[in-house]
Amino acid sequence: MKSKAYKSLLAVCLAAVLAALPGCGKKERTAQDMIEELVVDYGNYGEAATGRVAELLAELDAKNPELGARWKKITDIWKTVNKNNTVNYGVLPDGLPDTDELCIVALGFQLEPDGTMRDELVERLKVVLASAQKYQRAYIVCTGGGTATENENATEAGEMAKWLVSNGIKEDRVIVENKSLTTAQNAICTYDILSDKYPGIKKIAIISSDYHIPTGTLLFKAEFILRADAAGEKYEVVSNAAYKAPSGTLSTVFQAGALIELSGDKETAFEIYYDNYDIHGLPPLN
């Protein structure tokens, strides 16, 4: 069954086709139309949509070659990240740079109503702690905003940072990103902080629950591609580590919504989130 967001995008596409017919008034498709259609098609149909996705990428490239190249690269990553993404359990693997160019990104999880951390977030933090102890010069970004329904002062990132410091991590290694409510926003806000205040960081290692690693990897890589300048991408996702969660899943439909959020259309992204998932009881988009 197709989501409401998918149906609304189909309606937009149909309107564009009708507008191009004689007597209907021509309306040119925008690059954003093309991006959202290809993302929703692949999110819903996967490899079965490969032909249509290729057509849309070609259309986007003709419209805007720079965007076409960026979304081609993102789509190629998306096609492999859910199948070929190795997950490292318990701690980051050997061989990463043991310098302050490495940054460990800890992805958050909804807080309890009173602002305390749920067990799954604590388990993620144990992986962060082991990895920070292994790579003692790496920075650590704690991500996540206010998701405690009864405590407006608590944030995921703030609680995570306090836990890490209380367990022996030096405070000057810990970076707090406490504005985001989604994984896409984790990527956007982390990029903003690092590019503004930490010019020496180049390599990113993502830590979360195992089912969340492919989505986190995809979205951080996509954000770095979308914000690359003439010199190229500022950051590279080099590895991951994960807590082996007893349950949990994120589908390509959810990933489609997140990619649309990265593209700048937050309203459509949240339609997809709410149509398909209980996203932790968060309030509707204002």
N, C-alpha and C positions, 0 to 999 in steps of 0.2 A: 504494500500500500504506500502510495507516494505521500510525502509530508505536505502540509499546507504551504510551506515555503517553496517546495518544488513546484506545486501547482501555480503559485503566484508568479514564479519565474517563467513558467510555460505561458502564462497569460500575457506576460510582458513580451515574450518572443512572438506570440501570435499577433499581438497588437502591432508589433513592428512590421510583420509580414503584410498584414492588412493595410497598414499605412502606406506601404510601398505600391499597392495596387492602384491602377488608374482611378482617379476620382476620390481616392481616400485620403490624400494628403501625405506626402512622403516624410517619414521620420527616420533619420539615420540612426543606426545602432551605435551605441557608444562602446568604447573599450571595456568599461565596467560591465555592460550587458554580456559581452563575450566571455569575460573572466568568470562571471557568476554562472553562466550557462555551462561552461566546460567543467567547472568545479562541482556543480550539482550533478551533472551527468555522470562524472566519474565516481562521485560519492555514492550515488544510488546504484550504478550498474557496473562499476569496476572495469575489468578488462573487456566486457561486452560493449563498453562505450568507447573503446580505443579509436575506432574510425571517426566517430563524431568529434571526439576530443582533438584529434589531429586536424580536422577541418576547422574547428574553432581556433586552434592555435595559429593556423595559417591565416585565418581571417584577422586575428588580433595582430599578427606580425605585419600584415599589409596596412593595418590601421595605425599601429604604433610599434615599430620594430624593437624599440628598447623594452617595452612591456612584453612583447611577444617572446623575446629572448629570456627574460626573467621568468615568465610563467612556464615556458618550455622546461627550464631547468627545475623549477619547483615540481612540475608534473612528473618529470623523470624520477625525482627523489621519492615522490608519493607512491609511484608504482612499485618501488622496491622496499620502502621502509617498513611496511607491515609484514613482509615475507623474509627479508634478508638482514634484519637488524639484530645483531647479537646483543643479548642482555647479560651484563655482568652482575652476579648476585653478591650482595654483602659488602663489597668494597670495590673501589676503582681498580682496574688492572694495572700491572706493571707497565713501564715504558712511557708514561706521560712525562712532560717536562716538570722537573722538580724545581720550579722557579715561580716567581710571582706573575708570570705571564699566563699561568693557568688559573681559571676561575671555576669553582664548583657551584653549579646552580641547583639549589634545592627547591623543588616544586612543592607548593603548599597543598593543604587539604582542609576542608571545612572544619571549623572549630565547633565544639559543643556550644549549646546556647549560652552558657555562662562564660564562654571565652577560653576554657581550658582545651587542651589538645586531645583529639581523638587518638585511639591506639594506633591507627594506621599512620598518622603523621609522626608519632613518636618512633615507630618502626623505621620510617624513612630517615628520621634524624639519626638513628643509630648507624645507618649506612653512611650518612654524611659525616658523622663523627669519625668512623673508622677511616674514611677516605681522607679527611682533613689531617688525621694523625699520620697517615701514610705520606701525604704530600704536604709537608709542614710549612711551605712557603706560599701555597695557593690561597687565594681569596675565596670566600664563600658568600654567595648571594642567597639570602632567604627571601622567597617570593610569596605574596598573597596578602590580600587586604582584609577588610572587616566582614567576616562571615558568621559572627556570633550574633544570633538573633536577639539575645537579651543583654548584650554587653557591647555597646558601641565603641568602647575604648580599646577593645582587644583586636589585634590583627594576627593573621596567620604568621606573617613574617616576624612580627614583634615577639610572639611567643616562641617561635623557632630560635630566634637569635638569643633570647634569654636562656633557653635550654642549652644551647651550644656553649655559651659563655660559662654557665654553671657547671658544665662538664669539661672545662679546661681549655676551651678554645679562646685565644686572645681576642679581645674585643675589637682591636684594630684590623683584624682579618675579616670581620663579619660586616657585610653590606646588607642593609634592610630595604627591600622593595615592598612597600606596604599599601600600594594603591590599586592593585589588580584584582579582578574577580574571576578571570578566565585564564586558561593556559595561553591563549593568544595575547592577552594583556600582560601576562608574565613576560613573554618575549619582548613586547613593545617597551614596557617600562624598564626591563633589565637593560635593553639596548640603550635607552636614554641615559640611565645612570652611568653605565660603564663608559660610554662615549664622552660623557661630560666630565667625569671625575677620575677615571682610571685608565689613562692612555696606554699604560704598559700591558694591559690584559689583551691577549690574542686568542687564547684557546679556551673552549668551554666544554665542561663535562657535566652532564645532566644526571640528577639523582631524583628518583621518584619510586612509585610502585611499579612492578614489572609491566602490568598491562598499560601503563601510562607512558612508558619510555618511547614507543614508536610515535605517538602523537606529539610528545614534547620535542623529540628530535626533529620531526617534520616541521613543526611551527617555528622553532628557533632557527633552523636552517632557512626556512622560507623568509622569515623576517630579515635575516642577514642578507639574503639575495635581494629582497625588495629595497633595502636601504643601502645597497652597495653604491659607491661613487666611482669616479673615473679610475681611481687607484685599485678598485676591487672591493671585496668584502672585508670588513674590519675584523670579523671574528669567524672562527672555525669550530664547529662541534666535533670534538675529537674522540669522545668516549661517553660512557654512562655507567651507572651502577644502580641497583634496584633492591628494594624489599620484595620478597616473594609473597605477594598478597594471596589470601585464600580465595578471593573472588574479585571480580571487576572486569569490565571490558569497555572499550571505546571503539565505535565503528567508523567506517569511512564516511558515513553521513555526518557524524559529529565532527570529524576532521574537515569535511567540506564547510560546515558552518564556521569553524575556526579560521580556515583560510579566507573565507569571505570577510570575517572580522578583520583580519590582517590587511585585506584589500581596501578597507575603509568603510564598508557598509555594515555598521554595527547592528542596525535594525533588522536586516535580513538574517544576520548571524544569530541573533537572539530568537528570532522566529524558529529557526532550525533547532536550536538548543531546546527550546520549550516544547516544540512539537514532538521531539524524539526522546528527551531525557528529563528526569528529575534532577536539575542541576543544583542540588543541595539546598533547595528551598529558598534560593535567592529571589529577591523581589523582581518584578518585571522591569524591563528597561524603561527609564524615564524618557 
